[in-house]
Amino acid sequence: MNNKTFETEDDRWAAVQARDAAADGMFVYAVRTTGVYCQPSSTARLPKQENVEFFDSAEAAEAAGYRCSRRGRGDQTSAAAQRAELVARACRMMEASETPPTLGDLAAEVGMSPFHFHRVFKAETGLTPKAYSSAYRARKLRDELTTSKASITNAIYGAGFNSNSRFYEAADDLLGMRAQDYRAGGTGAVIRFAVGQCSLGAILVAQSQRGICAILLGDDPDRLVRDLQDQFPKAELIGCDGEFEQVVAEVVGFIEEPSIGLHLPLDVQGTAFQERVWRALREIPPGTTVSYAKIAARIGSPKAVRAVAQACATNHIAVAIPCHRVVRRDGELAGYRWGVDRKRELLRREAND
């Protein structure tokens, strides 16, 4: 296993000479005489050391005026497939383990140093290994609580917690409420909400104890309330009060002027895959769009384009989780949960800011 972090130029040059695949993703090298850059494991002809310049990322090399070599593009495709397979193997290990494996165990499984593995995993999935493991256990726990007739204690152990105390320390982050309340369909959870109007039509904003859990858009205010009730069938829903109206006003202000940003905590609850997609969506800069295929590639699941589209469709937090910034491969606007016209208008506003 390679434990180097390739921080010095000597280490980086040695990796280039050895065509060390373990260094891919840690840095790239650029050649001043040709104006191109490559991954350390590139099969291109080795340049003279005095003509080489190192960068921490391909983006940094491109910002300095270098372009990816033709051979490098092929190497990158091969390296990307290899990284995706290693990350998938680590995911399978986490999902098959009764208790969450350590970072060191995961790194050893794929033959990387812990530092390098952590970096590669986050780059491929948008999540740290710990966050992925937590999201998977949360989904498994939700499944156990909603589909199994076993006791809550058995569900806790079945989700990979080796003690009740370990679970209850993390229960609020995993479920947003107590396990018995989640099993009861949200019984005991308190959700404040309000319905208002903005330039895009009716808007509903809801907030749990942990943060904003729904931003819904539509034409029919009553339909928005029914959608919220379907999402939290047994929670205690409390209509707006004066204090909460300030929260709604902040959300409406963000919709009208995207450049001001939204600085409210979000209560994001989904499957491990959905959370990977939603995290990737929040990393898309305002005023830009990406395709469903690119999102799938960014989270390390290039073949899961339809699943990415489904995750976008199940997003309950409009605008704050910007699924409106995802388009078809040809740039055309695809379906949007709250209407293509709203999607087009949101993109227009962001482009004009």
C-alpha positions as CSV (number, residue, x, y, z in Angstrom):
1,M,0.0,0.0,0.0
2,N,1.3,3.4,-0.9
3,N,1.3,5.8,2.1
4,K,2.8,8.8,0.3
5,T,0.8,12.0,0.0
6,F,2.9,13.3,-2.9
7,E,3.3,16.8,-1.3
8,T,6.9,17.4,-2.5
9,E,8.1,17.8,-6.0
10,D,10.6,15.0,-5.6
11,D,7.8,12.6,-4.5
12,R,5.7,13.8,-7.5
13,W,8.5,13.4,-10.0
14,A,9.3,9.9,-8.7
15,A,5.6,9.0,-9.1
16,V,5.6,10.3,-12.7
17,Q,8.7,8.3,-13.5
18,A,7.1,5.1,-12.0
19,R,3.8,5.9,-13.7
20,D,2.2,5.3,-10.2
21,A,-1.6,5.0,-10.5
22,A,-1.8,5.5,-6.7
23,A,-0.9,9.1,-7.4
24,D,-3.7,9.7,-9.8
25,G,-6.2,12.2,-8.4
26,M,-3.5,13.6,-6.1
27,F,-1.9,15.9,-8.7
28,V,-1.2,16.3,-12.4
29,Y,1.9,17.3,-14.2
30,A,2.1,19.7,-17.1
31,V,4.8,20.0,-19.7
32,R,5.9,23.5,-20.6
33,T,7.2,22.6,-24.1
34,T,3.9,21.0,-25.2
35,G,1.3,22.9,-23.2
36,V,-0.5,19.7,-22.1
37,Y,-1.0,18.1,-18.7
38,C,-1.3,14.4,-17.7
39,Q,-2.1,12.2,-14.7
40,P,1.0,10.6,-13.0
41,S,0.2,7.2,-14.4
42,S,0.0,8.5,-18.0
43,T,1.6,6.3,-20.6
44,A,2.8,9.3,-22.6
45,R,6.5,9.7,-23.3
46,L,8.3,11.0,-20.2
47,P,9.3,14.7,-20.5
48,K,12.5,16.2,-19.2
49,Q,12.2,17.1,-15.5
50,E,13.2,20.7,-16.1
51,N,10.1,21.1,-18.4
52,V,7.6,19.7,-15.9
53,E,5.3,21.8,-13.7
54,F,3.0,20.3,-11.0
55,F,-0.5,21.2,-10.1
56,D,-2.9,19.9,-7.4
57,S,-5.7,19.4,-9.9
58,A,-6.6,19.3,-13.5
59,E,-8.7,22.5,-13.0
60,A,-5.6,24.3,-11.7
61,A,-3.6,23.2,-14.7
62,E,-6.3,24.4,-17.1
63,A,-6.5,27.7,-15.2
64,A,-2.8,28.1,-15.9
65,G,-3.4,27.6,-19.6
66,Y,-2.6,23.9,-20.1
67,R,-4.9,21.5,-21.9
68,C,-5.4,17.8,-21.3
69,S,-3.4,15.6,-23.8
70,R,-5.2,13.3,-26.2
71,R,-3.5,10.3,-24.6
72,G,-4.4,11.8,-21.2
73,R,-8.1,11.9,-22.0
74,G,-8.0,8.2,-22.7
75,D,-5.9,7.6,-19.5
76,Q,-8.3,9.7,-17.5
77,T,-11.2,7.6,-18.7
78,S,-9.5,4.4,-17.7
79,A,-8.4,5.9,-14.4
80,A,-11.9,7.1,-13.7
81,A,-13.3,3.7,-14.3
82,Q,-10.7,2.2,-12.0
83,R,-11.5,4.7,-9.2
84,A,-15.2,4.1,-9.6
85,E,-14.7,0.4,-9.2
86,L,-12.5,0.8,-6.1
87,V,-15.1,3.2,-4.5
88,A,-17.9,0.8,-5.4
89,R,-15.9,-2.0,-3.6
90,A,-15.6,0.2,-0.5
91,C,-19.3,0.9,-0.6
92,R,-20.1,-2.8,-0.8
93,M,-17.8,-3.4,2.2
94,M,-19.6,-0.8,4.2
95,E,-23.0,-2.1,3.3
96,A,-22.1,-5.7,4.1
97,S,-20.4,-5.0,7.4
98,E,-22.4,-5.5,10.6
99,T,-20.6,-2.5,12.1
100,P,-19.1,0.4,10.2
101,P,-15.5,-0.4,9.1
102,T,-12.8,2.1,10.0
103,L,-11.2,4.4,7.4
104,G,-8.0,2.2,7.7
105,D,-9.9,-1.0,7.0
106,L,-11.6,0.6,3.9
107,A,-8.3,1.9,2.6
108,A,-6.6,-1.4,3.0
109,E,-9.5,-3.2,1.2
110,V,-8.8,-1.1,-2.0
111,G,-5.0,-0.8,-1.6
112,M,-4.7,2.9,-0.8
113,S,-3.4,5.0,2.1
114,P,-6.2,6.3,4.3
115,F,-5.4,9.9,3.2
116,H,-5.6,9.0,-0.5
117,F,-8.7,6.8,-0.1
118,H,-10.6,9.5,1.8
119,R,-9.8,12.1,-0.9
120,V,-10.7,9.8,-3.8
121,F,-13.9,8.6,-2.1
122,K,-15.1,12.1,-1.5
123,A,-14.2,13.2,-5.0
124,E,-16.2,10.3,-6.5
125,T,-19.3,10.3,-4.3
126,G,-19.5,13.8,-2.9
127,L,-19.5,12.3,0.6
128,T,-16.9,11.3,3.1
129,P,-16.7,7.5,3.8
130,K,-18.2,8.3,7.3
131,A,-21.1,10.3,5.8
132,Y,-21.8,7.6,3.3
133,S,-21.8,4.9,6.0
134,S,-24.1,7.0,8.1
135,A,-26.5,7.7,5.2
136,Y,-26.6,4.0,4.4
137,R,-27.3,3.0,8.0
138,A,-30.0,5.7,8.2
139,R,-31.7,4.2,5.1
140,K,-31.4,0.7,6.4
141,L,-32.8,1.8,9.8
142,R,-35.8,3.6,8.1
143,D,-36.5,0.4,6.1
144,E,-36.3,-1.7,9.3
145,L,-38.6,0.6,11.2
146,T,-41.2,0.9,8.4
147,T,-41.3,-2.6,6.9
148,S,-40.2,-4.9,9.8
149,K,-42.4,-6.1,12.7
150,A,-39.3,-6.6,14.8
151,S,-38.8,-4.5,17.9
152,I,-37.1,-1.1,17.7
153,T,-34.1,-2.7,19.5
154,N,-33.8,-5.4,16.9
155,A,-34.1,-2.8,14.1
156,I,-31.3,-0.8,15.7
157,Y,-29.0,-3.8,15.8
158,G,-30.1,-4.8,12.3
159,A,-29.0,-1.4,11.0
160,G,-25.5,-1.9,12.2
161,F,-25.5,-0.3,15.7
162,N,-23.7,-2.4,18.2
163,S,-25.4,-0.8,21.2
164,N,-28.6,1.2,21.9
165,S,-26.5,4.0,23.4
166,R,-24.5,4.5,20.1
167,F,-27.8,4.7,18.2
168,Y,-29.5,7.2,20.5
169,E,-26.5,9.5,20.3
170,A,-27.0,9.6,16.5
171,A,-30.8,9.2,16.3
172,D,-31.6,12.9,15.7
173,D,-29.2,13.2,12.8
174,L,-30.3,9.9,11.3
175,L,-34.0,10.2,11.5
176,G,-34.7,13.8,12.7
177,M,-36.9,12.4,15.5
178,R,-37.1,9.5,17.9
179,A,-37.2,6.0,16.4
180,Q,-40.6,5.2,17.8
181,D,-41.9,8.4,16.3
182,Y,-40.4,7.6,12.9
183,R,-42.0,4.2,13.0
184,A,-45.3,5.8,13.8
185,G,-45.1,7.9,10.6
186,G,-43.8,11.1,12.3
187,T,-45.9,11.0,15.4
188,G,-44.4,13.4,17.9
189,A,-42.5,15.4,15.3
190,V,-43.4,19.1,15.2
191,I,-43.4,20.8,11.8
192,R,-44.2,24.4,11.3
193,F,-45.3,25.6,7.9
194,A,-46.8,28.5,6.1
195,V,-48.3,29.0,2.6
196,G,-47.7,32.3,0.8
197,Q,-47.3,33.8,-2.7
198,C,-44.3,34.6,-4.8
199,S,-43.8,35.6,-8.4
200,L,-43.7,31.9,-9.3
201,G,-47.1,31.2,-7.7
202,A,-48.0,29.5,-4.4
203,I,-45.2,28.5,-2.1
204,L,-45.2,26.4,1.0
205,V,-42.2,26.4,3.4
206,A,-42.0,23.9,6.3
207,Q,-39.4,23.5,9.1
208,S,-38.8,20.6,11.4
209,Q,-36.7,20.8,14.6
210,R,-33.6,20.4,12.5
211,G,-34.2,22.8,9.7
212,I,-36.1,23.5,6.5
213,C,-37.7,20.1,5.4
214,A,-39.9,21.3,2.5
215,I,-40.1,24.1,0.0
216,L,-43.0,23.4,-2.4
217,L,-44.1,25.4,-5.4
218,G,-47.4,25.2,-7.3
219,D,-50.6,26.8,-8.4
220,D,-52.9,25.4,-5.8
221,P,-52.1,26.2,-2.1
222,D,-54.4,23.5,-0.8
223,R,-52.5,20.9,-3.0
224,L,-49.2,22.0,-1.4
225,V,-50.6,21.5,2.1
226,R,-51.9,18.0,1.1
227,D,-48.4,17.2,-0.3
228,L,-46.9,18.2,3.0
229,Q,-49.4,16.0,4.9
230,D,-48.5,13.0,2.6
231,Q,-44.8,13.6,3.3
232,F,-45.4,13.6,7.1
233,P,-48.7,11.8,7.6
234,K,-48.6,11.7,11.4
235,A,-46.4,14.7,12.4
236,E,-47.9,17.6,14.2
237,L,-48.3,20.3,11.6
238,I,-48.5,23.8,13.0
239,G,-49.7,26.7,10.8
240,C,-47.8,29.9,10.5
241,D,-47.1,32.4,13.2
242,G,-45.5,35.8,13.2
243,E,-42.0,34.4,13.8
244,F,-42.2,31.8,11.1
245,E,-43.4,34.3,8.6
246,Q,-39.8,35.8,8.7
247,V,-38.5,32.4,7.6
248,V,-41.0,32.3,4.7
249,A,-40.0,35.9,3.7
250,E,-36.3,34.9,3.6
251,V,-37.1,32.0,1.3
252,V,-39.3,34.1,-1.0
253,G,-36.6,36.8,-1.1
254,F,-34.1,34.1,-2.2
255,I,-36.4,33.0,-5.0
256,E,-36.9,36.6,-6.2
257,E,-33.2,37.5,-5.9
258,P,-31.1,34.4,-6.1
259,S,-27.9,36.4,-5.6
260,I,-28.7,37.1,-1.9
261,G,-28.3,33.3,-1.1
262,L,-30.2,31.3,1.5
263,H,-28.7,30.9,4.9
264,L,-31.1,28.6,6.7
265,P,-30.3,25.1,8.0
266,L,-31.8,22.2,5.9
267,D,-33.3,19.0,7.2
268,V,-32.3,16.7,4.3
269,Q,-33.4,13.1,4.7
270,G,-33.1,10.6,1.9
271,T,-31.5,7.3,0.9
272,A,-27.7,7.2,0.6
273,F,-28.0,7.6,-3.2
274,Q,-30.4,10.5,-3.0
275,E,-28.2,12.4,-0.5
276,R,-25.2,11.9,-2.8
277,V,-27.3,13.4,-5.7
278,W,-28.7,16.2,-3.6
279,R,-25.2,17.1,-2.3
280,A,-23.9,17.2,-5.9
281,L,-26.8,19.5,-6.9
282,R,-25.9,22.0,-4.2
283,E,-22.4,22.2,-5.7
284,I,-23.6,23.5,-9.1
285,P,-22.8,27.2,-9.2
286,P,-25.8,29.5,-9.7
287,G,-26.4,30.5,-13.3
288,T,-25.0,27.3,-14.7
289,T,-26.5,23.9,-15.7
290,V,-25.2,20.4,-15.9
291,S,-26.7,17.2,-17.4
292,Y,-28.1,14.3,-15.5
293,A,-25.3,12.2,-17.0
294,K,-22.7,14.6,-15.5
295,I,-24.3,14.4,-12.1
296,A,-24.2,10.6,-12.3
297,A,-20.5,10.7,-13.2
298,R,-19.7,13.1,-10.4
299,I,-21.2,10.8,-7.8
300,G,-19.3,7.8,-9.2
301,S,-22.4,6.1,-10.8
302,P,-22.1,7.0,-14.5
303,K,-24.7,4.5,-15.6
304,A,-27.3,5.7,-13.0
305,V,-28.7,8.5,-15.1
306,R,-32.3,7.5,-14.6
307,A,-31.8,7.1,-10.9
308,V,-30.3,10.6,-10.8
309,A,-33.4,11.9,-12.6
310,Q,-35.6,10.1,-10.0
311,A,-33.7,11.6,-7.1
312,C,-34.2,15.1,-8.6
313,A,-37.9,14.3,-8.9
314,T,-38.2,13.3,-5.3
315,N,-36.5,16.4,-4.0
316,H,-38.9,18.2,-1.6
317,I,-36.7,21.3,-1.0
318,A,-37.1,23.4,-4.2
319,V,-34.4,26.0,-5.1
320,A,-32.3,25.4,-1.9
321,I,-31.5,22.0,-3.4
322,P,-31.3,23.3,-7.0
323,C,-32.6,20.4,-9.1
324,H,-33.7,23.1,-11.6
325,R,-30.0,23.4,-12.7
326,V,-30.0,19.9,-14.2
327,V,-30.9,19.6,-17.9
328,R,-30.8,16.9,-20.6
329,R,-27.5,16.0,-22.3
330,D,-28.5,18.3,-25.3
331,G,-29.1,21.2,-23.0
332,E,-32.9,21.1,-23.3
333,L,-35.0,21.6,-20.1
334,A,-36.3,18.3,-18.9
335,G,-39.3,17.8,-16.6
336,Y,-39.4,19.7,-13.4
337,R,-41.5,18.7,-10.4
338,W,-42.9,22.2,-10.2
339,G,-43.2,22.9,-13.9
340,V,-40.8,23.5,-16.7
341,D,-41.9,27.2,-16.9
342,R,-40.7,27.7,-13.3
343,K,-37.5,26.0,-14.1
344,R,-36.8,28.2,-17.1
345,E,-37.6,31.3,-15.0
346,L,-35.3,30.3,-12.1
347,L,-32.5,29.7,-14.5
348,R,-33.1,33.1,-16.2
349,R,-33.0,34.9,-12.9
350,E,-29.7,33.2,-11.9
351,A,-28.1,34.0,-15.3
352,N,-29.0,37.7,-14.9
353,D,-27.6,38.1,-11.4
